[in-house]
Each structure stands twice: as structure tokens, then as C-alpha cells.
Amino acid sequence: MWYISYWFWPVFASIVWLAMLITMMVHWALNGYTYWPDSMQPNQTIAYISDVGAHELKPLFIAMSAVTVVAFDIAFVLERWLRHTGRLAPNTSVWQKIWSSASSIAAIVGGAGLILLAVFDTARHSRLHRIFLAVFIGGYIVSAIFICWEYQRLGVHYKHTSVLRYSFWIKLAFIVIELALAITFGILGNQDKYNEAAVVEWTIAFIYFFYVLSFFIDFMPAVRTKNHQSRATEMDVQVAENGNANPGRSFFRGGHNGPADGYTNGHSNGYTNGHTNGYANGHTNGYANGYTNGHGTNAHNKPAPGHF
């Protein structure tokens, strides 16, 4: 059932973040595209998120950033726990657990950077604000890298689990796009192109919303196994523990029945029906009939074998 469950936390975190961004943008626009001289440059007309969050909406900026971070961190903790208990595809090596833990730590560091950049606003603590902005963006990019690393290795063992594949590509896209935008943001700022840099900053923030929301799909298998372990999950674990004994098999949905059924039906049935029936009918009947007819009572009047 699709009710409030594990998936609630990434969805809630992303909605809070999106609501904060929209509120700040609308507030700035409704107030006549306010220019704040204590935080904005003379040739700047588009406010950074930090400019809006450094004044009237600073309490909102801090509170909603903190709620986003806490809810998102809870999602990381739940993901680790569900994978440990087998409700999600379990890790198959110590390294996967290390990468998962490293991802969670990097996310916590990135979340701390977000809260601190909201507290140390750009109007009063511009240097610290820039440092924590780098920690925020860098922390979540590093976190996404470790997640992709973990999911790539999980995908080797759970090839028919489409959720891992989709999540991997979404997070990889986040890494590439956010890294490119972060570099662009830094270059534009150094070139005093503040309006362009502000647009890039808002874009980075909205892409972060989609990244947080993407964790929703990671929890979908756990929803299906909330009250029981599904047959698919049992098969996942069995295949992983067997080490993919048949590397030629296709583990994507709809593709694993061929070799398995072919082997079972072709070999087992063929062997059973061909060998057993052939041996039983041919050998037994032939031997029994031949022995009886050729050496039985009609020829030598001897008892059948096995009788005294």
C-alpha cells in the first residue's frame, strides 16, 4: 500500500526545500526586486538566494534549511537500515557498506554546510558564507558519488532490479550537472558577472530539489516488502549469495526465464523422460519380456529371477 512510509522522508524534505525557494523568490519579486546594498554588488540586479535569506526571511531560510537537512538525513539512515535488514537489496560486500556509510557521512557534512551558510549570512559573514556554500555543494556531490559507486556494485549482483539502475543514472546525472554548474558559478563570480551567477545559483538549488526527491524511488522495494519479504527479494538474495554462477544469464525482468527454464525443462525432462522412460521401458520391458519368453517357463521351466 502507498501510504506514509519510508518514502515520506525524501518527499517531505524536497517539498520543504521547494516551498522555501518559491517563497523566497516570490518575496523578492513582490517587493519590487529589492536591491540590498549590504550584500549585493553595485552592478547586480538579480538577488542570490543568500541575499534574500540574509534579511527579512533569514529565520525562514534557517528553519526550512534545517528541516530539509534533518528529513534528508533520516532518509539516509533509513536506507542503510533497510538494506541491512534485507528490505532493500542487501549489500554483498564490506566495501559496499563502506561506500554507503561514506555517502551518509558526506551528506551529513553537506547538510551541516547548508545550515551554517544560512546562519552565517552573506551580508555579515561573507567569507564564512562562501566556505559553507562550498561545503554544502561539495558534500552532496561527494555523497552522490559514493551512492553511485555502491549502486553500481549492487547492480552487478541484482541485475534484474530496475530501481537500482534508474536511481544510479539519476544520481550520476546529478553529479555531472551540479559539478558543471558549480564550476560555472565560480567562474562567473570571479568575472564579476553577478546576475548570471545568481541565475546559476537558483538553478543549482532547484536541481537539488529533484535530487532529494529522487530518493523516493529507492524506497519503493521496501514499500512492497513492508509486511513480508517478497519472492523477488528472496530471489535477489539467493542470486547474490550464489555469486551469479551463470554469468550468461540475463537478470533483467522478463529475461531470466530462458536459461533457467531451458535447463530445467530441456535437461531435466529430457534426461528424465528420455533416460528413465527409455531405460525403464526399453531395458526393463525388453529384459523382462525377453528373459521370460526366452528363458522362462516355456523354454526351461525356470522360476523368474529373484524367486527361489
C-alpha positions as CSV (number, residue, x, y, z in Angstrom):
1,M,0.0,0.0,0.0
2,W,1.1,3.5,-0.8
3,Y,0.7,5.2,2.5
4,I,3.0,7.3,4.6
5,S,6.1,5.1,4.9
6,Y,9.9,5.3,4.4
7,W,9.4,7.2,1.1
8,F,7.8,10.1,3.1
9,W,11.1,11.5,4.3
10,P,12.8,12.3,0.9
11,V,9.5,13.6,-0.4
12,F,8.9,15.8,2.7
13,A,12.5,17.1,2.6
14,S,12.2,18.0,-1.1
15,I,8.8,19.7,-0.7
16,V,10.1,21.8,2.2
17,W,13.1,22.8,0.2
18,L,11.0,23.7,-2.9
19,A,8.5,25.7,-0.8
20,M,11.3,27.7,0.7
21,L,12.8,28.5,-2.7
22,I,9.4,29.6,-4.1
23,T,8.6,31.7,-1.0
24,M,12.0,33.5,-1.2
25,M,11.7,34.1,-4.9
26,V,8.1,35.4,-4.7
27,H,9.0,37.6,-1.7
28,W,11.9,39.2,-3.6
29,A,9.7,39.8,-6.7
30,L,6.7,41.1,-4.8
31,N,8.9,43.7,-3.0
32,G,9.9,45.2,-6.3
33,Y,13.0,43.1,-6.9
34,T,14.7,44.5,-3.8
35,Y,18.3,45.6,-4.0
36,W,20.2,45.1,-0.7
37,P,23.4,47.2,-0.8
38,D,24.9,45.4,2.2
39,S,25.0,42.1,0.3
40,M,24.6,42.8,-3.4
41,Q,27.2,44.3,-5.8
42,P,26.6,47.6,-7.5
43,N,26.1,46.1,-10.9
44,Q,23.9,43.3,-9.6
45,T,20.1,43.3,-10.2
46,I,19.3,39.7,-9.6
47,A,19.5,38.6,-6.0
48,Y,21.2,35.5,-4.9
49,I,19.3,33.1,-2.6
50,S,21.8,34.2,0.0
51,D,20.8,37.8,-0.5
52,V,17.2,37.1,0.1
53,G,18.0,34.9,3.0
54,A,20.2,37.4,4.7
55,H,17.4,39.9,5.6
56,E,13.7,39.6,6.4
57,L,13.5,35.9,5.5
58,K,16.6,34.8,7.4
59,P,14.5,32.9,10.1
60,L,12.6,31.1,7.3
61,F,15.9,30.4,5.5
62,I,17.5,28.8,8.6
63,A,14.4,26.9,9.8
64,M,13.4,25.4,6.4
65,S,17.0,24.5,5.5
66,A,17.3,22.7,8.9
67,V,14.1,20.8,8.4
68,T,15.2,19.8,4.9
69,V,18.6,18.6,6.2
70,V,17.2,16.6,9.1
71,A,14.5,14.9,7.0
72,F,17.0,14.1,4.3
73,D,19.5,12.7,6.8
74,I,16.7,10.5,8.2
75,A,16.2,9.1,4.7
76,F,19.9,8.2,4.5
77,V,19.7,6.4,7.9
78,L,16.6,4.5,6.9
79,E,18.1,3.5,3.6
80,R,21.1,2.0,5.4
81,W,18.9,0.2,7.9
82,L,16.5,-1.2,5.3
83,R,19.4,-2.5,3.3
84,H,20.9,-4.1,6.4
85,T,17.7,-5.9,7.3
86,G,17.1,-7.1,3.7
87,R,14.0,-4.9,3.0
88,L,16.1,-3.3,0.2
89,A,18.7,-5.2,-1.8
90,P,21.3,-6.2,0.8
91,N,24.9,-5.2,0.4
92,T,27.0,-8.1,-0.8
93,S,30.5,-6.9,0.3
94,V,32.1,-4.9,3.1
95,W,33.2,-2.3,0.5
96,Q,29.6,-1.6,-0.4
97,K,28.8,-0.9,3.3
98,I,31.8,1.4,3.5
99,W,30.7,3.4,0.4
100,S,27.2,3.6,1.9
101,S,28.5,4.9,5.2
102,A,30.8,7.3,3.4
103,S,27.8,8.6,1.4
104,S,25.8,9.2,4.6
105,I,28.7,11.0,6.3
106,A,29.2,13.2,3.2
107,A,25.5,14.0,3.2
108,I,25.6,15.0,6.8
109,V,28.6,17.2,6.2
110,G,26.8,18.8,3.2
111,G,23.7,19.3,5.3
112,A,25.7,21.0,8.0
113,G,27.2,23.3,5.4
114,L,23.7,24.2,4.3
115,I,22.5,25.1,7.8
116,L,25.7,27.0,8.6
117,L,25.6,29.1,5.4
118,A,22.0,30.1,6.3
119,V,23.2,31.1,9.8
120,F,26.3,32.9,8.6
121,D,24.6,35.1,6.0
122,T,26.4,36.8,3.2
123,A,25.7,40.3,4.5
124,R,27.5,39.9,7.8
125,H,29.8,36.9,7.3
126,S,30.6,36.8,3.6
127,R,33.8,34.8,3.8
128,L,32.3,32.1,6.1
129,H,29.2,32.0,4.0
130,R,31.2,31.2,0.8
131,I,33.1,28.5,2.6
132,F,29.9,26.8,3.9
133,L,28.4,27.2,0.4
134,A,31.3,25.1,-1.0
135,V,30.9,22.6,1.8
136,F,27.2,22.3,1.0
137,I,27.6,21.7,-2.7
138,G,30.7,19.6,-2.4
139,G,29.3,17.4,0.4
140,Y,26.3,16.4,-1.6
141,I,28.3,15.8,-4.8
142,V,30.7,13.5,-2.9
143,S,27.7,11.8,-1.3
144,A,26.2,11.2,-4.7
145,I,29.5,9.8,-6.0
146,F,29.6,7.2,-3.2
147,I,26.0,6.3,-3.8
148,C,26.6,5.7,-7.4
149,W,29.6,3.6,-6.6
150,E,27.6,1.5,-4.2
151,Y,24.6,1.1,-6.6
152,Q,26.9,0.2,-9.4
153,R,28.3,-2.8,-7.5
154,L,24.8,-3.7,-6.2
155,G,23.7,-3.7,-9.8
156,V,26.2,-6.4,-10.7
157,H,24.6,-8.8,-8.2
158,Y,21.0,-7.6,-8.6
159,K,20.9,-7.1,-12.4
160,H,17.1,-7.6,-12.7
161,T,16.4,-4.9,-10.0
162,S,15.4,-1.9,-12.2
163,V,15.2,0.5,-9.2
164,L,18.9,0.4,-8.7
165,R,19.5,1.1,-12.4
166,Y,17.2,4.1,-12.5
167,S,18.5,5.5,-9.3
168,F,22.1,5.1,-10.4
169,W,21.5,7.1,-13.6
170,I,19.5,9.8,-11.8
171,K,22.3,10.4,-9.3
172,L,25.0,10.2,-11.9
173,A,23.2,12.9,-13.8
174,F,23.0,15.0,-10.6
175,I,26.8,14.7,-10.2
176,V,27.6,15.8,-13.7
177,I,25.1,18.6,-13.9
178,E,25.7,20.0,-10.4
179,L,29.5,19.8,-10.8
180,A,29.3,21.6,-14.1
181,L,27.0,24.3,-12.7
182,A,29.2,24.7,-9.6
183,I,32.3,25.4,-11.8
184,T,30.3,27.8,-13.9
185,F,29.0,29.6,-10.8
186,G,32.6,30.1,-9.5
187,I,33.9,31.3,-12.9
188,L,31.0,33.8,-13.4
189,G,31.5,35.1,-9.8
190,N,35.2,35.7,-10.4
191,Q,34.4,37.5,-13.7
192,D,32.0,39.8,-11.8
193,K,29.1,38.5,-13.8
194,Y,26.8,38.5,-10.7
195,N,23.5,38.4,-12.4
196,E,24.5,35.3,-14.5
197,A,26.0,33.7,-11.3
198,A,22.7,34.4,-9.4
199,V,20.7,32.5,-12.1
200,V,23.1,29.6,-11.9
201,E,22.8,29.5,-8.1
202,W,19.0,29.4,-8.3
203,T,19.3,26.6,-10.9
204,I,21.6,24.6,-8.6
205,A,19.1,24.9,-5.8
206,F,16.2,23.7,-7.9
207,I,18.2,20.7,-9.2
208,Y,18.9,19.8,-5.6
209,F,15.2,19.6,-5.1
210,F,15.0,16.9,-7.8
211,Y,18.0,15.1,-6.3
212,V,16.4,14.8,-2.9
213,L,13.0,13.8,-4.4
214,S,14.8,11.0,-6.4
215,F,15.4,9.1,-3.2
216,F,11.7,8.3,-3.3
217,I,12.2,5.5,-5.8
218,D,15.0,4.0,-3.7
219,F,12.4,3.1,-1.1
220,M,9.8,1.6,-3.4
221,P,11.0,-2.0,-2.9
222,A,10.7,-1.5,0.9
223,V,7.1,-0.5,0.5
224,R,6.3,-3.7,-1.4
225,T,8.0,-5.7,1.4
226,K,6.7,-3.8,4.4
227,N,4.8,-6.8,5.9
228,H,6.6,-9.6,4.3
229,Q,9.6,-10.5,2.2
230,S,8.6,-10.8,-1.4
231,R,9.5,-13.6,-3.7
232,A,11.6,-11.2,-5.8
233,T,13.6,-10.1,-2.7
234,E,14.3,-13.8,-1.8
235,M,15.4,-14.4,-5.4
236,D,17.7,-11.3,-5.2
237,V,19.4,-12.6,-2.1
238,Q,19.7,-16.1,-3.4
239,V,21.3,-15.0,-6.7
240,A,23.7,-12.7,-4.8
241,E,24.7,-15.4,-2.4
242,N,25.3,-17.9,-5.2
243,G,27.6,-15.4,-6.9
244,N,25.9,-15.3,-10.3
245,A,27.0,-18.8,-11.1
246,N,25.7,-18.5,-14.7
247,P,27.2,-15.2,-16.0
248,G,25.5,-15.6,-19.3
249,R,22.1,-15.2,-17.8
250,S,20.1,-12.0,-18.2
251,F,18.8,-10.8,-14.9
252,F,16.6,-8.0,-16.3
253,R,12.9,-8.5,-15.8
254,G,11.5,-10.8,-18.4
255,G,14.9,-12.2,-19.4
256,H,15.8,-14.7,-16.7
257,N,13.3,-17.5,-17.6
258,G,15.1,-18.6,-20.7
259,P,18.2,-20.3,-19.4
260,A,16.5,-21.5,-16.2
261,D,13.5,-23.0,-17.9
262,G,15.6,-24.3,-20.8
263,Y,17.9,-26.1,-18.4
264,T,15.2,-27.4,-16.2
265,N,12.7,-28.4,-18.9
266,G,15.3,-29.4,-21.5
267,H,17.8,-31.2,-19.4
268,S,15.7,-32.5,-16.5
269,N,12.7,-33.5,-18.6
270,G,14.8,-34.7,-21.4
271,Y,17.0,-36.7,-19.2
272,T,14.2,-38.0,-17.1
273,N,11.8,-38.8,-19.9
274,G,14.4,-39.9,-22.3
275,H,16.7,-41.8,-20.0
276,T,14.4,-43.1,-17.3
277,N,11.5,-43.9,-19.5
278,G,13.7,-45.2,-22.2
279,Y,15.8,-47.2,-19.8
280,A,12.8,-48.4,-17.9
281,N,10.6,-49.3,-20.8
282,G,13.3,-50.5,-23.1
283,H,15.6,-52.2,-20.6
284,T,13.0,-53.5,-18.1
285,N,10.4,-54.5,-20.6
286,G,12.9,-55.8,-23.0
287,Y,14.8,-57.7,-20.4
288,A,11.7,-58.9,-18.6
289,N,9.9,-60.0,-21.7
290,G,12.9,-61.3,-23.3
291,Y,14.0,-63.3,-20.3
292,T,10.6,-64.6,-19.6
293,N,9.9,-65.5,-23.1
294,G,13.3,-66.8,-23.9
295,H,14.3,-68.4,-20.7
296,G,11.0,-68.6,-18.8
297,T,8.7,-71.5,-18.2
298,N,8.2,-72.1,-21.9
299,A,11.9,-72.8,-22.6
300,H,13.5,-74.1,-19.4
301,N,10.6,-74.0,-17.0
302,K,12.7,-72.0,-14.5
303,P,11.3,-69.6,-12.0
304,A,11.6,-65.9,-12.7
305,P,14.8,-64.2,-11.4
306,G,14.7,-63.3,-7.8
307,H,12.5,-66.2,-6.8
308,F,13.6,-69.5,-5.2
